[in-house]
């Protein structure tokens, strides 16, 4: 984590122009992410978490301000910034292997041999423990396995940044916990820089180096940032007894449900 400005977001504003008028989604966003850091974005619905993630991905262009990755302006989508959405977005007619290989071929096809491309694809499958599912199609595997294929596809392109938009939000609690633990291992192995959107406080504390808490929209901004100083590797059972874990969890809950409590009509 020696680069103090691997991702640098300065004075970012996001205003959407719709048929109903303008909507000011984000204001005065300033954030620096270090290389190898795991950041989670958390806040109530409508606070612009996914909008900020899409700006970092280059899927949106800011109305004002600048976003940099490795000292270069983020001007559009790039394989250096891979995105994993809540919907795994796998192509149903392709096998697990083929879904991953498609991305690998796009990024490395002009510079590497077919054997090297296959090796990359198989390494990605092994990373998420899905080698045995190589020939299976999405309808033949579970929701958790589909999401692991999506993560493998993103990592196979060797991105500088892994962007995740509530990747486990649609999964049951046990599968979600298993994939959180798998993600911890994968990030440790790859030293990836991760920015992840979540609604889950426990997930944020378990995974993060820092938790970025957003104020309510419209014109949402960064309200507070919690530094999670828990040693890695992390064990969820051990952390349940750790006073610091409880302290970080309480700080996030305090921000969300007292400092940024939604009006009753929106909380329903």
N, C-alpha and C positions, 0 to 999 in steps of 0.2 A: 504494500500500500504506500509506495514511495512517491506516487504522482498525486499532488494535492488537487489537481484539476483534470482528472481523466474525463469526466463529464462536467461541463460547466454551463449552468443556466443563469442568464443575467437579464433581469428586468423584463421577464416574459409576460406578455399580455395575450389573451385569446378572446376575441369577440367574434361570435357567429352572426351572420346576417341571414335572417329567415323572412318568410312571408309575413310573419307577425311582428317583424321589427328586429332590432339587434338584441343579442343576448351576450352579456359580459360574463364569460365562464371563469376566466382566471385573471388575476391581477398581481403585478409586482412579485413574480416568482423568481427567487434567487436561491440556487442550490448547487453545491459542488459534491460530486461523487468521486471517491478515490478508486484507483485501480484495485480490483479484487474485493471491493466492498459489497455487502448485501444490504440494500435499502428497501424498506417497504413503505408504501404510500397508503395511509389509512384515513378514513373520514366517512361522514354520512353520505348517503346517496345524493348525487347532484353536486358534490363538492369538487368535481373536476379531476379526480384521480386518473381515470382512463384517458381524459383529454391530455393531461400532462404526459402520460405514458406514450400516447400517440404522437405527441410533439417530439419526444426523444427518439421514437422510432422513425420519424421523418414522414409519417402518414398525414400529418397536418403541418402547416406552416404558421408560425405565430403572427399575430397582428402587430406585435412590437416586441423588441428584445432579441436576444441571440441565444442559440444553443450550440455548444461545441462538444465534439467527441474526439479525444486525442489531438486537440488543438486545431481541428478542422470543423468548419461550420456544418451543421446537420441541415442539408438542403433537400433531402428526400430519403426514401427507403434505401437500405443497403444491407448486404449479407453480414456486414460487421456488427449489425444490431438485429439479432433474431428475436422474433416475437412468438410467445406461446399464449394463445387465448383460452378462455374458459371452454369454448367449443373447440375441440381438438383439430377441426378442419382437415381431416384426412380425406383423401380421395377414395371413395368406397370401392372402386373397381381395381385398385392396386393393393398388393400385399403390403405387410409392414415394411419389408425390405424395400420394396419399390417406392413407397411413400418417402422413405428417408433418402434413397438413392437419387430421387428426382432433384432434391435440393443440393446434394453433394455434386451431382453432375453439372448443375447450373453454375456452381461456384468454382469447381476445380476441373471441369471437363476439358478445358483448353490446355491445361498445364500438366495433367497427370494421366497415366495409363488406365485402362479398364481395370487392371488388377489392383491398382492403388485406390481407385474409386470404390471397388468392392470392399477392400480392406477398411477404408474409412467407414463405410456403411455398416459393416459387421462390428467394428469397434463401437460404434454408436449404439447398436442393438445390445451389445454386451454391457455397456455402461449402465443401461437401464434394466438389465437382467431379462432381456426379451429375445435372446438368441433362438430359443425353442419356438418362438412365434414368427420366425422369419417369413414363412410362406402363407401365413394366415391373413385373411382380409378383415377389415374393421368390424364387419358384422359377426365375425367369429370370435371376437375377444371382448373382454369386459371394459367398462368405462374407464377404470383405472389404468388398464393396459393401453387403451387408446391414448390416454393423456401422456403416458410414458413414451409412446411412439412420437407424439408431438414434441416432447422435450428432447428426445434423441435426434429428431430431424433438425431441431434448432441448434443443438450442440454440435452436430456433425459438420456444420458449416464453419466451425471454429470462430464464432462471433466474438468480437471484443466485448460486447454487452449482450446479456440475456434479459429480455424484457418479458414480464409475465403478468397477464391481466386476469386475476382471480383464477389461476389454472386448476385449482382443486375445488372451486365453489359448488360445482354440480355433483360432487361425489359424496357417498355416505361417510360417516365419521371415521370408521375404521380404515377404509381405503384412503381417505384424506390423510390420516395420521401416518399410514405406511408410506405414502408418497412424500410427505414432508420429511420423514427420516431419510428416504432415498435421495431427495433433493439435497439435504445436508451433506450426504456422502459424495454426491456428484460434484457439488460446488467445491468441496474440499479437494477432490481429485483434479478438477479442471482449473481451479483458481479463477473462476469466472467472476466478472463484475455483473451484479444482478440488481435490477429495479423491478419490484413486484407490487402490484395492487392487491390489496386484501381488505375484507370486512372483518376478519377474524383476529381479535386481539391476541389470543394465545399463539396463533400462527405467526403473527408479527414478532412477538417477543422471542419465540423459539428460533426463528430463522435469521433475524436481523442483526446487523451491526448498528444500524440507526433506524429509528421509526420516525417517518416524516408525517406529521399530523396536520391535516388540511381543515381550514375553517369552512363553515357552511357556505354554499353558493346562494345566489349568484355572486360574481366577482370574488370567488374563493382565492385564498392565498395560504401560504404555509403559516400555521399558527404556532406550533412548537415542534421541536425535534428531541427525541429521547435517544441518548447514547446507551446501547445495550452492552454492558461490559461483562459478558458471560464468556468464559473460556470455551474454545472449541477443541475437540469435537463435543457436541452437546447431546445429552441424554435426557429425553423428556421425563422419564421417571425420576431421575436424580434432581432435575430442575424443579419438579413439583414441591420439593422440600427446601429449595433454595430461597432464602429471604430476599435476595436481589431480584429473582424472578417475580416474586409477589410485588415487590416495590415498582418494577417497571410496568407490570400489568396494571397496577393501581393508578399509575401516572397516566397511562393511556385512557383508562376508563374514566378518570377524573376529567380529562380534556374532552372526551367524546360526549359524556352524559351529564356533565355539569357546566363546563365552560362553553360547550357547543351543543347544548341540548336542543333538539328540534322542537319547533312548535307542535302542540298536540295534534293538530290536523295533519301534519306531515309524518308523524310518528306511527300512524295507523297502518 
